[in-house]
Amino acid sequence: MPRHLSRVLITTAFLGFTLSAAGSSPREQVLDDYKNGLAAGWETKSFAGHTQYTAEHDDKQFYIKATSSAAASGLVYKIAYEPRDQPILRWNWKIERTLVTGDERTKAGDDYAARIYVVFPSFLFWNTKALNYIWANKLPKGEVLPNAFTANAMMIAAESGNGRAGQWQSVERNIYKDFKKYFNTEPPKVGAIAIMTDTDNTGESATAWYGPIIIGRDTP
């Protein structure tokens, strides 16, 4: 598999095919609160060099700080659950700035100061799909387009530009509705959630902060 396609999908080989049901669906589930550093559930996947991820905190909250310089590696948390049962994904994040030469429409510009993947693995790895919630460089907030390398990954601009750089922003998405809307089919089980700050294509540097990621059921 080409390196860029592998990066987009996080690869089913990395996820493995031993995913099991998550059990009963709680009202709300926090992947990791970062209070004791990074939880054991996180695994590193490197594609080009290493983005540095560290669990830190200030007087208001705990978070992961990500720093990348011409590098691309992600943190992946394997978790299997039905998106219909727990469709809500919530988090807050902050970036120092977007990437000057980053451009969602091109392969050379396929870098992001901050992004969160939701990965939907398949036994046929080329059918693996992903929703990429990005802090876009140029794509306006709310707009969506296929990844420059593969239509199996949709790039969703959850935030965009530098207007709110340096400020914590809260995001809530319904991954079940997003998958149906952008892939025009029912979603399979989620296999993993990942974060990545990557700058290998542009050769730039980026810093981002990720608050805890929360999975939940939809409210009536």
N, C-alpha and C positions, 0 to 999 in steps of 0.2 A: 504494500500500500504506500502511495506517495506520502512523504513526511507531512505535507500540509493537510492532506485529507485525514491522516492519522491525528493531527493536532486538533482539527475541527471536531472530530467525533470522539476523541479520547480513546478510541479503539475498543472493540469488544474483546480482543485478546487480553487487554489490560483488565477489563471488568471481569472476564471469565464467564462461564455459563452455569455457575452454581448459585445463581440468585434465588432467594427464597422469599416467600411472602412476608410482609412486615408484621402480620398479625392484625389484631383489631386496630381500628383507626382512632387515635386519640383526637380530641378536639384541636390540640396544638402540640407540635413536637419541635424542639430546638435541636438542630444537628449538633451544635457544640457552642457552649457559652464562653469558651476561651479562658475561663477563670483559672484553670490549672495548666495553661499552655495549650498547645494543639492536642486535641483528643487523638487516641490511638487509631480511630477510624479513618483519619486522613492519610492518603498515600500520594507521593510525589510522582508526577509523570513529566519527564524532561524531553523537549523536542530540539532545543538549541540553547545550550548554556543553562543557567539556573536563575530564575527569578527568586529573590529572597523573600520568604514568608515568615513572619514572626508574630506571635501572640503578644499583644501589648494592651495597655489600658491608660486612661486618663482619669480625671475625677468624675467623669460622667458615665463611661461605659468601657467594656472590653471589646477588642476588635483584632483582626489580622491586618498587619501592615505589609504591603507588597511593594518591593522595589525591583525594577527591571532595567537593565542596560544592555541593549542589543541581544536580548535573551528571551526564551519562551519556555517556561515550565509551569505546570498547573498543580493545584491540590485537588484531589478527587476523593469524594466520600461515597462509598458504595452503600446504597440503600434501595431496597426493592419495595415498591408499593403501587397500588392502583391509583392513577391520577384522577379517576372519577370519584374515588372515595376521599382523597385529600388533594383537591385541586389548587388550593391557595399556596402561593410561595411569597414570603415577605422577607425583606432585608433592608438595611440601610447601608449606604456607602458614600465615599468621598474620594475625589481625585485631586492631585496637585494641579494638573492641566491635561488637556487632550494632546494628541500627537500631531505635530505640525504637518507632516506628510502622510498621516494616516488617512485612508480613504476606503470606505466600506465597499466601493464599487470595483476595486482593483485588487489583484493578488499582491502587488507590491505594497499596498496600503493596508493589508489585512492584519493590523495590530490595534490593540485597545488598552487604554490605561486601566480599564476595569471591565470585566465581564463575568457573568455567571451562566454556566451551562446546566441544562437539564438533559440527561442522556437517556434515550430509549433504545436499548440494545436489541439486536436481532441475532438469531442463530446464523443467519446469512449476514456476515459482517457488513457487506455493502448496502444492506437495508437498514443499518443502524441510523437513527435520526437524532437530531439534537435541536433544542431551542436555545439560542444564544441571546441572553439579555445583556446588551452592551451599553456602555457609556460611549455613545457614538462620537466620532471625530467630526464628520460632516453631515451624516444622515440626520434629518430633523427628528426631534423627539416624536415618538408615536408611529414613525414609518418603519416598514419592514421590507427586507429583500433577501434573496437567497445568498448564501456565502459565495464569495468569488471563486472558490475551489469546488464546491459541491452544492447541489440543490437539496441535499439531505440535511443541511443545517440552515436554519432560518435566523437571520440577524435582526433582532428586534430592538429598536432604539428606545430603551427605557429612560435614558437621559441623553443629552447631547450638548456638545459645545462647552465653552468655558464660562458661560454666564453664571453657573452655580458651582464652578470649581472652587475647592477650598471650603465648601459647606456640606454638611451631612444632608443627604437626600434619602427619603424613604420611598420604597417601591413595593407595590403589591400586584401580583399577576395571577391569573387563573390559567394554569398550565394546561388543564384539560381543554378549555375553550380555545386557547392559543394553538394547541396541536391540531384540533379539528379544523380550525379556520385556515391555518397555513399549510397543512398537509392534506386536507380534505379527506380525512379518514379517522376512525377511532384510534386513540393512542394505545400502544401496548403498555406494559408496566414500565415505570421508571426504573432505571438500573443504577444511576449515580447522579450526584450533583457535584459540580466542580466550580472552582474559581480560577481565573487566570488573568494576570497582568503580563502582556507580551509585547515585545518591541524588536523582535528579530528581523522582520522584513524591512522596517523603516530604519533600524539602527539607532533609534532614539532612546531616551530614558523616560521612565514613568514611575510615579509613586501613587499608590491607592490604599485605601483603608476599607475593610469589609466588616460590617457588624454581623452578629449572629444571624444565621439563615433559619427561617421558621417555616415549617410545613403545617398546613391546617385544613380543616374541612370548611366548606362554603357555608356562609350564614344564610338562614332562610330568608 
